[in-house]
């Protein structure tokens, strides 16, 4: 089925580069693309630039300090071309920075810009920079969007070198999933380039200009999914190699050597991750020629998400810890503070007197000696009294011994480890009912450094999307459970829930697992209040920590041990 989008965009930089799949759209590209934004290189800095084209209207006369709707005060113009302008502004009602695109109401693209902005706002996906307002007022059309002061463009990150492998993996994973969600709602970006992808201080990747950036330039495509997929491949290629995967230079990156064609990233730069290199080629080489020749090309973001899921997961780098410097005693602690010393003369420290040689010390020694003598006398008297009474009690020794033997309570059997026969992830309140099942066996493999982790969420309470996620343990048969010890990475709140007896098959209803214990911490020992005999136990995470390595709220279970 042919695809059609009302808002498409070339993947090329403003310096003249264009995507492999956008050659048919040459007539919609910038007429002055090779020169137009050399003077305003901050085109995409929290806003979008434009292109010269037919139907150009005169931009409204605006200046710093001008207010829109008595609310949005314009601060700085970051782009002005092709009849529209982009501004950094202040929302005086909510006291926050915003970005604003402005164009005349009679501009030939005013209607399409409004439609694209309103469609993007309805998506409401937090992975995209949100459209806050889209208004036609006083012969002016303006679109208000989020301004992220703590975010950094991929263009800026690439200026200092290629992106780390884990960051590149996170970028392509998050951007692909976000664009797949947008295309399911009928929205395309089509101007997905390093200026449109931002990395926040928490490590999350955000995409700006969904549908709007393309509508401002009047660009369209018959294959929007293929165009966006190839754009993601170009982003990954640039992140791995610090090179743009076309012959033309763009976004401050050098293009590939002329007349050599598209070569794999691991052939451009040494040490590139092989799996990510092949993934970039599958997204870029949409004619079927891939890096390995064994994998089919990805032509939609959904196919790219599936391909990423089939790759071995790339773990974050281990955090490095710097040893603290050796402890240095200050002059005050060394006893020289306030004393006059002459250079070259070693100051003699006074020799402390022998212990207990003062009058107070002698009195203390006599007091201690008297107490010891009194204690010895009291002990001797008690010993003699006990020996005198021993003969009278010998007659009742047999009877007393029998009584004591009868009064002894049975000893509690020693705790023994219980083997875990199987585990499975449990997400009854999620959209797909699954939570990273691929690594679930790591929680009882007794290997150091391995773990099972949840998906990441916007807050510790699962972004208020659900009450928790968990793992079901199968003990093989119903048996007494004394305690369950769980090791986490980060302070985590957890509940122990158990199905009664041995129901045979694994219960799937959350109500089948009543709570028997709870706790929180990095190592939590959960002991049921009453005697518990069960085959299926549910480790239910209720509050997640913020992980240090990626800044995301997610739970990580290192190890689980069950004992009787």
ABEGO torsion letter per residue (X at the ends): XBBBBABBBBABBAAGBBBAAAAAAAAABBAAAAAAAAABAAAABGBBBBBBBBGBBBBBBBBBGBBBGGABBBABBABBBGGBBBBBBBBAAAGBBBBBBBBBAABAAAAAAAAAAAAAAAAGBAABBBBABBBBBGGBBBBBBBBBAABBBAAAAAAAEBBBAAAAAAAAAAAAAAAAAAAAAGBBAGABBAAABBBBAAGBBBBBGBGAAAAAAGBBBABAAAAAAAAAAAAAAAAAAGBBABABBBGGBBBBBBGAEBBBAAAABBGBBAAAAAAAAAAABAAGBBAAGABBBBABAAAAAAAAAABBBBBBBBBBBBBBBBBBBBAAAAGABGBBBBBGBBBBBBBBBBBGABAAAAAAAAAAAAAAAAAAAAAAAAAAAAAAAAAAAAAAAAAAAAAAAAABBBBBBBBBBBBBABBBBBBAABAAGBBGAAAAAAAAAGBBGBBBBBBBBABAAGGGABAEBBBBBBAGBBBBBABBBBBBBEBBBBBBBBBBEBAGBBBABAAABBBABBBBEABBBBBBABBBBBABBBBBBABBBBBAAAGBBBBBBABBBBBX
